[in-house]
Amino acid sequence: MIKRSIPPKAKIIWGARVTKELHGTATVMAVLTGVESAFLRKQQKRLGPIKLPF
């Protein structure tokens, strides 16, 4: 499903984890590079440094 929705030159790195603790389910992670997103193209407002309470 992901591969059909991205440009041909984009790279996909797949990862999966199957353990007994997941009780028959799997956790899957996909890292995509070379993909453009309208969200990423928006101008982001920089807020500056954040002061930590410690």
CHARMM-style PDB file with segment names, atoms N, HN, CA, C and O in Angstrom:
ATOM      1  N   MET     1       0.820  -1.179   0.000  1.00  0.00      PROA
ATOM      2  CA  MET     1       0.000   0.000   0.000  1.00  0.00      PROA
ATOM      3  C   MET     1       0.871   1.253   0.000  1.00  0.00      PROA
ATOM      4  O   MET     1       0.595   2.189  -0.751  1.00  0.00      PROA
ATOM      5  N   ILE     2       1.906   1.292   0.817  1.00  0.00      PROA
ATOM      6  HN  ILE     2       2.130   0.532   1.427  1.00  0.00      PROA
ATOM      7  CA  ILE     2       2.782   2.465   0.863  1.00  0.00      PROA
ATOM      8  C   ILE     2       3.526   2.612  -0.452  1.00  0.00      PROA
ATOM      9  O   ILE     2       3.644   3.721  -0.974  1.00  0.00      PROA
ATOM     10  N   LYS     3       4.028   1.520  -0.992  1.00  0.00      PROA
ATOM     11  HN  LYS     3       3.932   0.619  -0.568  1.00  0.00      PROA
ATOM     12  CA  LYS     3       4.843   1.572  -2.203  1.00  0.00      PROA
ATOM     13  C   LYS     3       4.058   2.114  -3.396  1.00  0.00      PROA
ATOM     14  O   LYS     3       4.639   2.781  -4.252  1.00  0.00      PROA
ATOM     15  N   ARG     4       2.775   1.848  -3.474  1.00  0.00      PROA
ATOM     16  HN  ARG     4       2.303   1.306  -2.779  1.00  0.00      PROA
ATOM     17  CA  ARG     4       1.963   2.357  -4.578  1.00  0.00      PROA
ATOM     18  C   ARG     4       1.721   3.854  -4.480  1.00  0.00      PROA
ATOM     19  O   ARG     4       1.352   4.476  -5.476  1.00  0.00      PROA
ATOM     20  N   SER     5       1.916   4.446  -3.318  1.00  0.00      PROA
ATOM     21  HN  SER     5       2.216   3.940  -2.509  1.00  0.00      PROA
ATOM     22  CA  SER     5       1.573   5.849  -3.091  1.00  0.00      PROA
ATOM     23  C   SER     5       2.755   6.804  -3.125  1.00  0.00      PROA
ATOM     24  O   SER     5       2.561   8.008  -2.958  1.00  0.00      PROA
ATOM     25  N   ILE     6       3.970   6.315  -3.335  1.00  0.00      PROA
ATOM     26  HN  ILE     6       4.128   5.337  -3.471  1.00  0.00      PROA
ATOM     27  CA  ILE     6       5.148   7.176  -3.289  1.00  0.00      PROA
ATOM     28  C   ILE     6       5.859   7.199  -4.634  1.00  0.00      PROA
ATOM     29  O   ILE     6       5.639   6.314  -5.461  1.00  0.00      PROA
ATOM     30  N   PRO     7       6.712   8.200  -4.866  1.00  0.00      PROA
ATOM     31  CA  PRO     7       7.449   8.289  -6.125  1.00  0.00      PROA
ATOM     32  C   PRO     7       8.385   7.090  -6.320  1.00  0.00      PROA
ATOM     33  O   PRO     7       8.834   6.496  -5.339  1.00  0.00      PROA
ATOM     34  N   PRO     8       8.682   6.729  -7.572  1.00  0.00      PROA
ATOM     35  CA  PRO     8       9.535   5.569  -7.855  1.00  0.00      PROA
ATOM     36  C   PRO     8      10.944   5.669  -7.264  1.00  0.00      PROA
ATOM     37  O   PRO     8      11.538   4.644  -6.930  1.00  0.00      PROA
ATOM     38  N   LYS     9      11.487   6.873  -7.130  1.00  0.00      PROA
ATOM     39  HN  LYS     9      11.005   7.706  -7.402  1.00  0.00      PROA
ATOM     40  CA  LYS     9      12.854   7.011  -6.615  1.00  0.00      PROA
ATOM     41  C   LYS     9      12.925   7.100  -5.094  1.00  0.00      PROA
ATOM     42  O   LYS     9      14.017   7.178  -4.531  1.00  0.00      PROA
ATOM     43  N   ALA    10      11.787   7.088  -4.431  1.00  0.00      PROA
ATOM     44  HN  ALA    10      10.900   7.024  -4.888  1.00  0.00      PROA
ATOM     45  CA  ALA    10      11.772   7.134  -2.965  1.00  0.00      PROA
ATOM     46  C   ALA    10      12.311   5.820  -2.415  1.00  0.00      PROA
ATOM     47  O   ALA    10      12.164   4.768  -3.037  1.00  0.00      PROA
ATOM     48  N   LYS    11      12.929   5.891  -1.254  1.00  0.00      PROA
ATOM     49  HN  LYS    11      13.048   6.746  -0.749  1.00  0.00      PROA
ATOM     50  CA  LYS    11      13.479   4.695  -0.619  1.00  0.00      PROA
ATOM     51  C   LYS    11      12.634   4.337   0.597  1.00  0.00      PROA
ATOM     52  O   LYS    11      12.176   5.209   1.335  1.00  0.00      PROA
ATOM     53  N   ILE    12      12.439   3.040   0.788  1.00  0.00      PROA
ATOM     54  HN  ILE    12      12.811   2.331   0.188  1.00  0.00      PROA
ATOM     55  CA  ILE    12      11.669   2.543   1.925  1.00  0.00      PROA
ATOM     56  C   ILE    12      12.550   1.593   2.720  1.00  0.00      PROA
ATOM     57  O   ILE    12      13.186   0.704   2.154  1.00  0.00      PROA
ATOM     58  N   ILE    13      12.585   1.783   4.022  1.00  0.00      PROA
ATOM     59  HN  ILE    13      12.069   2.506   4.481  1.00  0.00      PROA
ATOM     60  CA  ILE    13      13.275   0.856   4.920  1.00  0.00      PROA
ATOM     61  C   ILE    13      12.195   0.279   5.832  1.00  0.00      PROA
ATOM     62  O   ILE    13      11.528   1.010   6.565  1.00  0.00      PROA
ATOM     63  N   TRP    14      12.037  -1.028   5.777  1.00  0.00      PROA
ATOM     64  HN  TRP    14      12.579  -1.622   5.182  1.00  0.00      PROA
ATOM     65  CA  TRP    14      11.007  -1.704   6.560  1.00  0.00      PROA
ATOM     66  C   TRP    14      11.609  -2.322   7.805  1.00  0.00      PROA
ATOM     67  O   TRP    14      12.761  -2.755   7.809  1.00  0.00      PROA
ATOM     68  N   GLY    15      10.831  -2.354   8.834  1.00  0.00      PROA
ATOM     69  HN  GLY    15       9.895  -2.002   8.830  1.00  0.00      PROA
ATOM     70  CA  GLY    15      11.239  -3.045  10.048  1.00  0.00      PROA
ATOM     71  C   GLY    15      10.015  -3.688  10.679  1.00  0.00      PROA
ATOM     72  O   GLY    15       8.911  -3.151  10.589  1.00  0.00      PROA
ATOM     73  N   ALA    16      10.202  -4.814  11.305  1.00  0.00      PROA
ATOM     74  HN  ALA    16      11.099  -5.250  11.378  1.00  0.00      PROA
ATOM     75  CA  ALA    16       9.088  -5.486  11.975  1.00  0.00      PROA
ATOM     76  C   ALA    16       9.588  -6.107  13.263  1.00  0.00      PROA
ATOM     77  O   ALA    16      10.758  -6.466  13.393  1.00  0.00      PROA
ATOM     78  N   ARG    17       8.686  -6.224  14.200  1.00  0.00      PROA
ATOM     79  HN  ARG    17       7.735  -5.933  14.095  1.00  0.00      PROA
ATOM     80  CA  ARG    17       9.035  -6.839  15.477  1.00  0.00      PROA
ATOM     81  C   ARG    17       7.901  -7.784  15.861  1.00  0.00      PROA
ATOM     82  O   ARG    17       6.738  -7.386  15.926  1.00  0.00      PROA
ATOM     83  N   VAL    18       8.251  -9.012  16.108  1.00  0.00      PROA
ATOM     84  HN  VAL    18       9.195  -9.335  16.055  1.00  0.00      PROA
ATOM     85  CA  VAL    18       7.273  -9.998  16.538  1.00  0.00      PROA
ATOM     86  C   VAL    18       7.795 -10.617  17.826  1.00  0.00      PROA
ATOM     87  O   VAL    18       8.868 -11.221  17.838  1.00  0.00      PROA
ATOM     88  N   THR    19       7.048 -10.470  18.896  1.00  0.00      PROA
ATOM     89  HN  THR    19       6.176  -9.980  18.885  1.00  0.00      PROA
ATOM     90  CA  THR    19       7.442 -11.050  20.180  1.00  0.00      PROA
ATOM     91  C   THR    19       6.230 -11.705  20.831  1.00  0.00      PROA
ATOM     92  O   THR    19       5.089 -11.413  20.475  1.00  0.00      PROA
ATOM     93  N   LYS    20       6.480 -12.571  21.765  1.00  0.00      PROA
ATOM     94  HN  LYS    20       7.407 -12.808  22.054  1.00  0.00      PROA
ATOM     95  CA  LYS    20       5.394 -13.244  22.485  1.00  0.00      PROA
ATOM     96  C   LYS    20       4.526 -12.241  23.232  1.00  0.00      PROA
ATOM     97  O   LYS    20       3.319 -12.439  23.371  1.00  0.00      PROA
ATOM     98  N   GLU    21       5.138 -11.167  23.711  1.00  0.00      PROA
ATOM     99  HN  GLU    21       6.119 -11.006  23.599  1.00  0.00      PROA
ATOM    100  CA  GLU    21       4.403 -10.170  24.483  1.00  0.00      PROA
ATOM    101  C   GLU    21       3.335  -9.443  23.662  1.00  0.00      PROA
ATOM    102  O   GLU    21       2.406  -8.869  24.229  1.00  0.00      PROA
ATOM    103  N   LEU    22       3.459  -9.464  22.340  1.00  0.00      PROA
ATOM    104  HN  LEU    22       4.215  -9.930  21.879  1.00  0.00      PROA
ATOM    105  CA  LEU    22       2.487  -8.772  21.491  1.00  0.00      PROA
ATOM    106  C   LEU    22       1.229  -9.605  21.248  1.00  0.00      PROA
ATOM    107  O   LEU    22       0.285  -9.121  20.624  1.00  0.00      PROA
ATOM    108  N   HSD    23       1.200 -10.834  21.726  1.00  0.00      PROA
ATOM    109  HN  HSD    23       1.967 -11.227  22.233  1.00  0.00      PROA
ATOM    110  CA  HSD    23       0.014 -11.693  21.671  1.00  0.00      PROA
ATOM    111  C   HSD    23      -0.557 -11.826  20.261  1.00  0.00      PROA
ATOM    112  O   HSD    23      -1.737 -11.548  20.045  1.00  0.00      PROA
ATOM    113  N   GLY    24       0.263 -12.247  19.303  1.00  0.00      PROA
ATOM    114  HN  GLY    24       1.221 -12.472  19.478  1.00  0.00      PROA
ATOM    115  CA  GLY    24      -0.220 -12.501  17.949  1.00  0.00      PROA
ATOM    116  C   GLY    24      -0.308 -11.282  17.056  1.00  0.00      PROA
ATOM    117  O   GLY    24      -0.822 -11.379  15.942  1.00  0.00      PROA
ATOM    118  N   THR    25       0.175 -10.144  17.506  1.00  0.00      PROA
ATOM    119  HN  THR    25       0.593 -10.066  18.411  1.00  0.00      PROA
ATOM    120  CA  THR    25       0.188  -8.950  16.658  1.00  0.00      PROA
ATOM    121  C   THR    25       1.630  -8.592  16.329  1.00  0.00      PROA
ATOM    122  O   THR    25       2.563  -9.120  16.933  1.00  0.00      PROA
ATOM    123  N   ALA    26       1.801  -7.714  15.392  1.00  0.00      PROA
ATOM    124  HN  ALA    26       1.043  -7.285  14.902  1.00  0.00      PROA
ATOM    125  CA  ALA    26       3.139  -7.279  14.996  1.00  0.00      PROA
ATOM    126  C   ALA    26       3.189  -5.759  14.982  1.00  0.00      PROA
ATOM    127  O   ALA    26       2.189  -5.098  14.701  1.00  0.00      PROA
ATOM    128  N   THR    27       4.350  -5.216  15.284  1.00  0.00      PROA
ATOM    129  HN  THR    27       5.162  -5.753  15.512  1.00  0.00      PROA
ATOM    130  CA  THR    27       4.589  -3.786  15.175  1.00  0.00      PROA
ATOM    131  C   THR    27       5.446  -3.579  13.937  1.00  0.00      PROA
ATOM    132  O   THR    27       6.503  -4.197  13.809  1.00  0.00      PROA
ATOM    133  N   VAL    28       5.012  -2.728  13.031  1.00  0.00      PROA
ATOM    134  HN  VAL    28       4.153  -2.226  13.134  1.00  0.00      PROA
ATOM    135  CA  VAL    28       5.740  -2.490  11.786  1.00  0.00      PROA
ATOM    136  C   VAL    28       6.088  -1.017  11.712  1.00  0.00      PROA
ATOM    137  O   VAL    28       5.268  -0.159  12.041  1.00  0.00      PROA
ATOM    138  N   MET    29       7.318  -0.722  11.276  1.00  0.00      PROA
ATOM    139  HN  MET    29       7.984  -1.419  11.009  1.00  0.00      PROA
ATOM    140  CA  MET    29       7.750   0.655  11.113  1.00  0.00      PROA
ATOM    141  C   MET    29       8.306   0.801   9.706  1.00  0.00      PROA
ATOM    142  O   MET    29       9.038  -0.068   9.232  1.00  0.00      PROA
ATOM    143  N   ALA    30       7.964   1.888   9.040  1.00  0.00      PROA
ATOM    144  HN  ALA    30       7.369   2.594   9.425  1.00  0.00      PROA
ATOM    145  CA  ALA    30       8.500   2.179   7.716  1.00  0.00      PROA
ATOM    146  C   ALA    30       9.122   3.568   7.748  1.00  0.00      PROA
ATOM    147  O   ALA    30       8.498   4.520   8.216  1.00  0.00      PROA
ATOM    148  N   VAL    31      10.351   3.685   7.251  1.00  0.00      PROA
ATOM    149  HN  VAL    31      10.858   2.911   6.870  1.00  0.00      PROA
ATOM    150  CA  VAL    31      11.039   4.964   7.138  1.00  0.00      PROA
ATOM    151  C   VAL    31      11.109   5.285   5.656  1.00  0.00      PROA
ATOM    152  O   VAL    31      11.619   4.486   4.871  1.00  0.00      PROA
ATOM    153  N   LEU    32      10.599   6.453   5.264  1.00  0.00      PROA
ATOM    154  HN  LEU    32      10.185   7.102   5.902  1.00  0.00      PROA
ATOM    155  CA  LEU    32      10.552   6.838   3.858  1.00  0.00      PROA
ATOM    156  C   LEU    32      11.436   8.048   3.620  1.00  0.00      PROA
ATOM    157  O   LEU    32      11.406   9.009   4.389  1.00  0.00      PROA
ATOM    158  N   THR    33      12.219   8.002   2.558  1.00  0.00      PROA
ATOM    159  HN  THR    33      12.244   7.222   1.932  1.00  0.00      PROA
ATOM    160  CA  THR    33      13.014   9.158   2.155  1.00  0.00      PROA
ATOM    161  C   THR    33      12.703   9.467   0.703  1.00  0.00      PROA
ATOM    162  O   THR    33      12.273   8.590  -0.046  1.00  0.00      PROA
ATOM    163  N   GLY    34      12.920  10.712   0.303  1.00  0.00      PROA
ATOM    164  HN  GLY    34      13.270  11.424   0.911  1.00  0.00      PROA
ATOM    165  CA  GLY    34      12.668  11.106  -1.077  1.00  0.00      PROA
ATOM    166  C   GLY    34      11.197  11.355  -1.364  1.00  0.00      PROA
ATOM    167  O   GLY    34      10.780  11.335  -2.522  1.00  0.00      PROA
ATOM    168  N   VAL    35      10.412  11.588  -0.328  1.00  0.00      PROA
ATOM    169  HN  VAL    35      10.751  11.604   0.612  1.00  0.00      PROA
ATOM    170  CA  VAL    35       8.980  11.818  -0.476  1.00  0.00      PROA
ATOM    171  C   VAL    35       8.687  13.266  -0.116  1.00  0.00      PROA
ATOM    172  O   VAL    35       9.142  13.761   0.916  1.00  0.00      PROA
ATOM    173  N   GLU    36       7.925  13.943  -0.970  1.00  0.00      PROA
ATOM    174  HN  GLU    36       7.556  13.541  -1.807  1.00  0.00      PROA
ATOM    175  CA  GLU    36       7.554  15.321  -0.676  1.00  0.00      PROA
ATOM    176  C   GLU    36       6.200  15.344   0.015  1.00  0.00      PROA
ATOM    177  O   GLU    36       5.326  14.528  -0.275  1.00  0.00      PROA
ATOM    178  N   SER    37       6.042  16.273   0.915  1.00  0.00      PROA
ATOM    179  HN  SER    37       6.752  16.936   1.150  1.00  0.00      PROA
ATOM    180  CA  SER    37       4.801  16.390   1.666  1.00  0.00      PROA
ATOM    181  C   SER    37       4.401  17.855   1.743  1.00  0.00      PROA
ATOM    182  O   SER    37       5.245  18.724   1.964  1.00  0.00      PROA
ATOM    183  N   ALA    38       3.130  18.126   1.563  1.00  0.00      PROA
ATOM    184  HN  ALA    38       2.444  17.420   1.383  1.00  0.00      PROA
ATOM    185  CA  ALA    38       2.650  19.502   1.696  1.00  0.00      PROA
ATOM    186  C   ALA    38       2.897  20.009   3.110  1.00  0.00      PROA
ATOM    187  O   ALA    38       3.175  21.193   3.301  1.00  0.00      PROA
ATOM    188  N   PHE    39       2.799  19.136   4.095  1.00  0.00      PROA
ATOM    189  HN  PHE    39       2.573  18.174   3.939  1.00  0.00      PROA
ATOM    190  CA  PHE    39       3.055  19.518   5.480  1.00  0.00      PROA
ATOM    191  C   PHE    39       4.498  19.974   5.659  1.00  0.00      PROA
ATOM    192  O   PHE    39       4.748  20.961   6.351  1.00  0.00      PROA
ATOM    193  N   LEU    40       5.444  19.280   5.051  1.00  0.00      PROA
ATOM    194  HN  LEU    40       5.240  18.479   4.489  1.00  0.00      PROA
ATOM    195  CA  LEU    40       6.851  19.626   5.210  1.00  0.00      PROA
ATOM    196  C   LEU    40       7.230  20.890   4.450  1.00  0.00      PROA
ATOM    197  O   LEU    40       8.197  21.559   4.814  1.00  0.00      PROA
ATOM    198  N   ARG    41       6.493  21.227   3.412  1.00  0.00      PROA
ATOM    199  HN  ARG    41       5.708  20.684   3.115  1.00  0.00      PROA
ATOM    200  CA  ARG    41       6.806  22.416   2.622  1.00  0.00      PROA
ATOM    201  C   ARG    41       6.314  23.702   3.269  1.00  0.00      PROA
ATOM    202  O   ARG    41       6.747  24.786   2.879  1.00  0.00      PROA
ATOM    203  N   LYS    42       5.422  23.607   4.244  1.00  0.00      PROA
ATOM    204  HN  LYS    42       5.070  22.726   4.560  1.00  0.00      PROA
ATOM    205  CA  LYS    42       4.907  24.809   4.907  1.00  0.00      PROA
ATOM    206  C   LYS    42       6.034  25.518   5.648  1.00  0.00      PROA
ATOM    207  O   LYS    42       6.961  24.885   6.151  1.00  0.00      PROA
ATOM    208  N   GLN    43       5.939  26.823   5.704  1.00  0.00      PROA
ATOM    209  HN  GLN    43       5.186  27.338   5.295  1.00  0.00      PROA
ATOM    210  CA  GLN    43       6.900  27.597   6.485  1.00  0.00      PROA
ATOM    211  C   GLN    43       6.646  27.321   7.963  1.00  0.00      PROA
ATOM    212  O   GLN    43       5.525  27.474   8.449  1.00  0.00      PROA
ATOM    213  N   GLN    44       7.652  26.930   8.642  1.00  0.00      PROA
ATOM    214  HN  GLN    44       8.563  26.805   8.247  1.00  0.00      PROA
ATOM    215  CA  GLN    44       7.527  26.667  10.069  1.00  0.00      PROA
ATOM    216  C   GLN    44       7.999  27.897  10.838  1.00  0.00      PROA
ATOM    217  O   GLN    44       9.053  28.455  10.532  1.00  0.00      PROA
ATOM    218  N   LYS    45       7.238  28.312  11.816  1.00  0.00      PROA
ATOM    219  HN  LYS    45       6.382  27.859  12.065  1.00  0.00      PROA
ATOM    220  CA  LYS    45       7.615  29.452  12.641  1.00  0.00      PROA
ATOM    221  C   LYS    45       8.593  28.979  13.705  1.00  0.00      PROA
ATOM    222  O   LYS    45       8.289  28.061  14.466  1.00  0.00      PROA
ATOM    223  N   ARG    46       9.746  29.593  13.759  1.00  0.00      PROA
ATOM    224  HN  ARG    46       9.993  30.339  13.140  1.00  0.00      PROA
ATOM    225  CA  ARG    46      10.744  29.237  14.767  1.00  0.00      PROA
ATOM    226  C   ARG    46      10.434  29.981  16.054  1.00  0.00      PROA
ATOM    227  O   ARG    46      10.258  31.199  16.056  1.00  0.00      PROA
ATOM    228  N   LEU    47      10.371  29.248  17.126  1.00  0.00      PROA
ATOM    229  HN  LEU    47      10.515  28.259  17.125  1.00  0.00      PROA
ATOM    230  CA  LEU    47      10.043  29.852  18.414  1.00  0.00      PROA
ATOM    231  C   LEU    47      11.274  30.225  19.216  1.00  0.00      PROA
ATOM    232  O   LEU    47      11.167  30.970  20.190  1.00  0.00      PROA
ATOM    233  N   GLY    48      12.433  29.732  18.836  1.00  0.00      PROA
ATOM    234  HN  GLY    48      12.521  29.127  18.044  1.00  0.00      PROA
ATOM    235  CA  GLY    48      13.651  30.017  19.580  1.00  0.00      PROA
ATOM    236  C   GLY    48      13.888  28.975  20.652  1.00  0.00      PROA
ATOM    237  O   GLY    48      13.171  27.977  20.724  1.00  0.00      PROA
ATOM    238  N   PRO    49      14.896  29.204  21.491  1.00  0.00      PROA
ATOM    239  CA  PRO    49      15.229  28.223  22.526  1.00  0.00      PROA
ATOM    240  C   PRO    49      14.108  28.086  23.553  1.00  0.00      PROA
ATOM    241  O   PRO    49      13.380  29.036  23.836  1.00  0.00      PROA
ATOM    242  N   ILE    50      13.994  26.914  24.086  1.00  0.00      PROA
ATOM    243  HN  ILE    50      14.586  26.141  23.856  1.00  0.00      PROA
ATOM    244  CA  ILE    50      13.013  26.641  25.135  1.00  0.00      PROA
ATOM    245  C   ILE    50      13.746  26.570  26.463  1.00  0.00      PROA
ATOM    246  O   ILE    50      14.732  25.844  26.593  1.00  0.00      PROA
ATOM    247  N   LYS    51      13.268  27.320  27.451  1.00  0.00      PROA
ATOM    248  HN  LYS    51      12.467  27.909  27.345  1.00  0.00      PROA
ATOM    249  CA  LYS    51      13.887  27.290  28.777  1.00  0.00      PROA
ATOM    250  C   LYS    51      13.346  26.103  29.551  1.00  0.00      PROA
ATOM    251  O   LYS    51      12.134  25.951  29.703  1.00  0.00      PROA
ATOM    252  N   LEU    52      14.232  25.275  30.034  1.00  0.00      PROA
ATOM    253  HN  LEU    52      15.217  25.398  29.911  1.00  0.00      PROA
ATOM    254  CA  LEU    52      13.848  24.116  30.826  1.00  0.00      PROA
ATOM    255  C   LEU    52      13.804  24.484  32.298  1.00  0.00      PROA
ATOM    256  O   LEU    52      14.575  25.336  32.741  1.00  0.00      PROA
ATOM    257  N   PRO    53      12.914  23.857  33.070  1.00  0.00      PROA
ATOM    258  CA  PRO    53      12.758  24.219  34.481  1.00  0.00      PROA
ATOM    259  C   PRO    53      13.870  23.705  35.391  1.00  0.00      PROA
ATOM    260  O   PRO    53      13.781  23.891  36.605  1.00  0.00      PROA
ATOM    261  N   PHE    54      14.898  23.078  34.868  1.00  0.00      PROA
ATOM    262  HN  PHE    54      14.970  22.927  33.882  1.00  0.00      PROA
ATOM    263  CA  PHE    54      15.980  22.576  35.733  1.00  0.00      PROA
ATOM    264  C   PHE    54      17.324  23.042  35.256  1.00  0.00      PROA
ATOM    265  OT1 PHE    54      18.343  22.714  35.865  1.00  0.00      PROA
TER     266      PHE     54
END
